[in-house]
Amino acid sequence: MSRGNHRPSGDPKLRLARQRLVIVTGKGGVGKSSVAAALAQAAADEGRRVLAVEIGRGGLSRLLGVEEPGPDPTPVGRSLSCVTIDPESALGEMVHGMMPLGVMARRLLQSTTFQIVAAAAPGLPEYLVLHRLSAFLDAKRLGRPRHDLVVVDAPASGHSLPLLGAPRALGALARFGPVADFLGRADAMLHDAATTAVWIVTTPEELPVREAIELHQALREDLGLTLPPPIVNAFPRRRFTSRDQGAIAEAAAHAGAHPYLVGARLEVARQRDAVEQIRLLRSAVRRAPVRLPYLPGGTGEARGLTDLTHAVARQAGFGT
Amino acid sequence: MTLDEIIASRRVLLCVGSGGVGKTTTAAAIAVEAALRGRRTAVLTVDPSRRLKDTLGLGRLDERARRVPLGAGPGHLDAMLLDVKRTFDELVRELAASAEDAERILGNRLYQNLSGALVGSAEYMAVESVYRLVEDAAYDFVVVDTPPSRHAVDFLDAPRRLLAFLDSRALAVLKNPTSILPGATSRLAQLLLSSLLAGVERFTGIGLVREVSEFVAAIESLTGGLRTRVAHVAELLGSEATALVLVTAPDARLTRDTRDLAATLGARGLRIGGVIVNRALPAALFGAAAPDPGPPVGVPPGLGTRLAECFAELRTETRRQETTLAPLLAVAGAPLLASVPPLASTPVTLAGLRELGGHLFPSEPATRTRSAGR
């Protein structure tokens, strides 16, 4: 599986060992949640206490085997927990925190009007999500951080920009007071490349790669983030040599639409396309992307996720 | 119902589905095919990747109608980008009693935020744009690439929700937000709410309470016209003239989202015309029912083994795709209209779009002879 992925083991491509916050984003459908789940699982297998976070209704908790994820961390393994941040209920928590009478807070939250006003307040949901995240990072038990690593399955590209940009966008509005202080801390946290990594995940296909390049630019130039190399998920292996391909073309001339040959040509075309897309991505971000293998059985089942976790662990230099 | 029938007889085709399923491209390819078959077609798109203009052979793609160079023929295709803000602005100008009223609303800072947030107004404005195109005598077929919405049903539900909002007490309450609380008489409650709203104001930098009141006062002047319009639009969406097509890809998360969407649409009484699956491996070759023919004769044994491995993996992938799609088709209660194989799903030229059309409309490939301008 890792035939094309040799690298010196002292220099892992996925720098996961010392991070405290990992944010995984990318276009919908590229396997963002699977990669987030595999990152979390790989770090947990390495003995780190990991919290996997999904925002809104995502695929992460399901992948980790949690049917009904809640607002409090649910253990899913020896050192792995899973939690959901729902921006709407986060709003509820804020209101409950501010209003001493529960009944009053509930009444307010049920009101359509309040929901509209809250939705119109720019950046409020993002603020609330960041607030929860930072609480998870700050949580302590017996003087040690409760979670060594927080892995976030962030919203798809279009929505992750407002989330990551919230501290600056909102900081411009709130200049003083506790809100401003928090925003300053959140911004510093997101910009600290030693502890925070924002990973853009893509598949080696044209549209996702294009979106990954745009997101990379926006995060780097507009938000000034230092980004690790993007992750290319579902990279097809190169099975057929050039000579094989010649033989396949020749056989196809005789055998016509033999399913083996149609399949082989499909795979070769996919592989060629994938190599080209990686080249485009590489030249746009000026970093060699990290590759994760294509798994024909998918990552929706335990087996597939285990395979992906092993691939992540290899790229992170774990267990070597 | 087949895709051929839809593009021959319907007035509106809405492509719905989550982001990342190739909805924009599918909508464009269907629109191209309809135009080639002689319908005067418009495609309203959101084009998140801003690549469609190249694919369509257009120098620009914006909210103005641009003619796609398909060559001479009875039909034509105009493409335009959905611009939510602008549509809302135009609607306000049209419905406002006076130009001053319109400008007062448009200048309100809350309006500027709300035009994005107000009860799914983005979705409503998309629907409103569709309505305008349908009313436009230049078109008899409108293909819509719906905005990728977190809950895609918001798009179709937008008129109803906007009506419900207009009819609710919400507008009155917005004028005086403290009246939400039960104890309107309770000074404590009012005080608390005021302090909460003040907190939100401090945080957002918007004079929320004041601007909300101003906004509501202004927009109330146009609710009458808005109500009539919204009712018309809702009627169009639910009518026989509109076909809803679910676009999806065989990925567990995407089909789960699409399945939820199908269930919600069904619950709202909106019928799904059919399902288009992008990036689907051909079941005839790799499906469970397809036989394993063994390596073709005459290939070297080493290559034969690799071919067999490759075939086995494609079968695994196809089985996974079929398992993934089955529940969606069951919930949608609608036929599979087309399966588009991988690679064909992402054309980059007009010729590529027409090739994609060949996968979407396998039964009638004859129209692909018309010469395309590049």
Boltz contact constraints between the chains, C-beta under 6 A:
constraints:
  - contact:
      token1: [A, 27]
      token2: [B, 20]
      max_distance: 6.0
  - contact:
      token1: [A, 28]
      token2: [B, 18]
      max_distance: 6.0
  - contact:
      token1: [A, 28]
      token2: [B, 19]
      max_distance: 6.0
  - contact:
      token1: [A, 28]
      token2: [B, 20]
      max_distance: 6.0
  - contact:
      token1: [A, 29]
      token2: [B, 20]
      max_distance: 6.0
  - contact:
      token1: [A, 29]
      token2: [B, 251]
      max_distance: 6.0
  - contact:
      token1: [A, 29]
      token2: [B, 254]
      max_distance: 6.0
  - contact:
      token1: [A, 59]
      token2: [B, 253]
      max_distance: 6.0
  - contact:
      token1: [A, 98]
      token2: [B, 196]
      max_distance: 6.0
  - contact:
      token1: [A, 99]
      token2: [B, 192]
      max_distance: 6.0
  - contact:
      token1: [A, 111]
      token2: [B, 180]
      max_distance: 6.0
  - contact:
      token1: [A, 112]
      token2: [B, 170]
      max_distance: 6.0
  - contact:
      token1: [A, 113]
      token2: [B, 170]
      max_distance: 6.0
  - contact:
      token1: [A, 113]
      token2: [B, 173]
      max_distance: 6.0
  - contact:
      token1: [A, 113]
      token2: [B, 174]
      max_distance: 6.0
  - contact:
      token1: [A, 113]
      token2: [B, 180]
      max_distance: 6.0
  - contact:
      token1: [A, 119]
      token2: [B, 117]
      max_distance: 6.0
  - contact:
      token1: [A, 120]
      token2: [B, 113]
      max_distance: 6.0
  - contact:
      token1: [A, 120]
      token2: [B, 114]
      max_distance: 6.0
  - contact:
      token1: [A, 120]
      token2: [B, 117]
      max_distance: 6.0
  - contact:
      token1: [A, 121]
      token2: [B, 200]
      max_distance: 6.0
  - contact:
      token1: [A, 121]
      token2: [B, 204]
      max_distance: 6.0
  - contact:
      token1: [A, 122]
      token2: [B, 113]
      max_distance: 6.0
  - contact:
      token1: [A, 122]
      token2: [B, 204]
      max_distance: 6.0
  - contact:
      token1: [A, 173]
      token2: [B, 205]
      max_distance: 6.0
  - contact:
      token1: [A, 174]
      token2: [B, 203]
      max_distance: 6.0
  - contact:
      token1: [A, 179]
      token2: [B, 203]
      max_distance: 6.0
  - contact:
      token1: [A, 206]
      token2: [B, 346]
      max_distance: 6.0
  - contact:
      token1: [A, 207]
      token2: [B, 49]
      max_distance: 6.0
  - contact:
      token1: [A, 210]
      token2: [B, 49]
      max_distance: 6.0
  - contact:
      token1: [A, 239]
      token2: [B, 306]
      max_distance: 6.0
  - contact:
      token1: [A, 239]
      token2: [B, 310]
      max_distance: 6.0
  - contact:
      token1: [A, 244]
      token2: [B, 303]
      max_distance: 6.0
  - contact:
      token1: [A, 247]
      token2: [B, 303]
      max_distance: 6.0
  - contact:
      token1: [A, 251]
      token2: [B, 296]
      max_distance: 6.0
  - contact:
      token1: [A, 251]
      token2: [B, 299]
      max_distance: 6.0
  - contact:
      token1: [A, 255]
      token2: [B, 296]
      max_distance: 6.0
  - contact:
      token1: [A, 258]
      token2: [B, 296]
      max_distance: 6.0
  - contact:
      token1: [A, 259]
      token2: [B, 285]
      max_distance: 6.0
  - contact:
      token1: [A, 259]
      token2: [B, 293]
      max_distance: 6.0
  - contact:
      token1: [A, 260]
      token2: [B, 295]
      max_distance: 6.0
  - contact:
      token1: [A, 260]
      token2: [B, 296]
      max_distance: 6.0
  - contact:
      token1: [A, 260]
      token2: [B, 307]
      max_distance: 6.0
  - contact:
      token1: [A, 260]
      token2: [B, 311]
      max_distance: 6.0
  - contact:
      token1: [A, 262]
      token2: [B, 285]
      max_distance: 6.0
  - contact:
      token1: [A, 263]
      token2: [B, 310]
      max_distance: 6.0
  - contact:
      token1: [A, 263]
      token2: [B, 311]
      max_distance: 6.0
  - contact:
      token1: [A, 263]
      token2: [B, 314]
      max_distance: 6.0
  - contact:
      token1: [A, 264]
      token2: [B, 307]
      max_distance: 6.0
  - contact:
      token1: [A, 264]
      token2: [B, 310]
      max_distance: 6.0
  - contact:
      token1: [A, 267]
      token2: [B, 310]
      max_distance: 6.0
  - contact:
      token1: [A, 269]
      token2: [B, 343]
      max_distance: 6.0
  - contact:
      token1: [A, 296]
      token2: [B, 313]
      max_distance: 6.0
  - contact:
      token1: [A, 296]
      token2: [B, 316]
      max_distance: 6.0
  - contact:
      token1: [A, 296]
      token2: [B, 317]
      max_distance: 6.0
  - contact:
      token1: [A, 297]
      token2: [B, 316]
      max_distance: 6.0
  - contact:
      token1: [A, 298]
      token2: [B, 320]
      max_distance: 6.0
  - contact:
      token1: [A, 300]
      token2: [B, 252]
      max_distance: 6.0
